[in-house]
Amino acid sequence: MHTVHTPSTVSPPAAALRKLIALCSQIPHTLIAFLARFSIAAVFWKSGQTKVQGLAIDLVGGEFLLGWPHLSDSAVALFREEYKLPLVPPELAAPMAACAEHFFPLLMLLGLGTRLSALALLGMTLTIQLFVYPEAYPTHGTWAALLLYLVAQGPGKLSLDHAIARRYG
């Protein structure tokens, strides 16, 4: 015999769980997307900062050095000795990575071209996972989940993408 539970027959723990689930479902996409954008942008920005000299911006750490950025002396060596990407010479890979790790996170923070920026960073994540640090799949999986969320759901209302879409449809 199948028992149908009406609201009056639901146990107190089940009712509390339902209330918790309903409360959690009210977390706005805009908040989740903003946190995802900020967090993943910080990961790539901080990595990019290790590859340049002359420019240092760390909003959380309070480090500011506004100058003309240039590739650090160790960046090419890092790509030659540790990263060793196939098909891309270190002299090309190092400046490309440094530029991408600054450009796409900045766009993500602004919420401008968010989906495309997330796709670009997802490509970098896959490259790192496959060719550089294959044992770091838990970290890269977390990055990929954030980036895929942004690709699928967009940047939320606190973004230039949203403002542009509202203005121009």
Disulfide bonds with the S-S distance in Angstrom:
none
